[in-house]
Amino acid sequence: MQDFKLGRTNLKVDLEEGIALTSRGLRFYKTPNGYRQSRYTDLNGERKTIYEHRAIWLAAGKMIPNNYYLDHINNIRDDNRLNNLQLLTMSDNLSKRNDFNNWTSVFSITKNPTHQQKSFYQQLQKFNSLSDEFKKEWLDMFEVN
């Protein structure tokens, strides 16, 4: 475990195991969406929330550039080992989500998605199954770049 200062808050972080402990020695709590998160105090004294995988990444001395997302390679949201994390652009992150359970998290769909949300996903699956050439022709026809 190594010490990591996040704002005014001291954390203990194990990069190999992907575990971060709060200043009280408590594990980040698991949220209903499957991620682990905790509260911390920033340098201005404001209380903020951080996901455990982001704390692990930052503790390793890595940055998260604007317009990039931290992704779990194996899609297990609480597997925060450093070697299971990668930076992706939004489009790469979205294209990686190829099954319904992962896709629903992007739209914050609960366990009971609406008919409209299911229909949208089904249409998207059909579109993604088409050949790249056909998709390009179709998108060009509507001037979508």
N, C-alpha and C positions, 0 to 999 in steps of 0.2 A: 504494500500500500504506500502510495506517495501522497504528500500534502498538496493541495491545490486551492489557491485563493481565488474565489469568484466574487468580485465586488468586495463587500466587507465580511463575507462568509467563508469559513475554512471548511473544505471538504477533504475526505480521504478517498483516494481513487486507486483502483486496481485495474490497470489497462488490459492485462491478459485475461482476467476473469470478467471484465466489463461491469464492475460494480463500483458504485459511488455511495459513500456514506455521508450523512449530514454531520454538522458540527456536534450533534448530540450522539453520534454513532449509530444513527438509524438508517436503514435502507430507504431509498426513494420509494414512494408508494406507487402501486400499479393502478392506473386509471382504467375506466371502463373500455377505452379504445385500445388497451393492450400495452401502451407505453408506460414507462416509469418516469415520474417527475417529482420535483420538490420545489419548495420556495426558498429564496435567498434574498439578501439585502444588497442592493447595488451600492456604488460609491456615493450616490446622492442620498442614501438612506431609504430609497423606495423598495418596497417588497415586490419581487418579480418571481415568475415561474420559469424553470428550466427542465427540459427533458434530460434524462440520464445519459442518453447516447450523445447529446450535444456536450454535456459536461465531460464525458470521457474523451471526446474528440478534442475539445479545447485544452484539457489537461495534458494531452499528448503534444501540445504545442502547435496544433494544426488550426488553420483558419477555415471559416466557412464564407466564401465569397458571396457577394450579392447575386441573386438569381440562381443559386445552387442549393440543393437539398441534400441532407444527410440521409442515406438509405441503408437499410439492413439488407445485406446481400442475400441472406437465407429467408427473408421476409418474416422472421420471428421478431416481433417488436420489442421484446424485453431481452433479446440476446445482444447485449451491448459491448461484446468483446471488440477491441480495436480492429482486429483482423476481419471482423464481420461488417465493418462500416465502410461506406464509400460515398464520395461526392458525385451527384448526378445533376444535370440540368433538369428543369421541370419536364420537358418533353421526354427525356430519357427515363425519368422516374415514372411518368405516366405510362409509357409504352412497356415498362417492365411489369406493370400490374396487369397480368393477363387472366387472372381468375376472379370470379365475382366477389369473393370475400375481400381481396385486396382492393379491387376497384371501388367497392362501396365506401371504403374509408376515405377516398379522395373527395367524395361528395357528402361526407358525413351522414351516410344513410344508416339508419338504425337496423336492428334485427328484422324489422318489418318495413322494407322499402315500399314506396308507393308504386302503383301501377305505372305511372309516368316514368319513374326512375328505372324500373325493370325494363320497360319498353326501350328507353334510351340505351341502356346497356346492351340489350339484345341487338338493336340496330347497329351499335358500334362494333359488336362482335362480327356481325355479317360483313360490315364494311372492311374490317381488318382482315377478313379471310379472302378478300379479293386480291387479284394480282396487283403488283406495284404499278404495272403499265396502265391497267384499267383505272386504278385510283388516280393516277396522274392525269389521265385524259378527262376523267369525270370532274376532278377539282379544277382543271384548266377551263373546262366548259363553263363553270360558274365563277371563274376568275378568283379562285381561292388559292392563295399561295401558302 
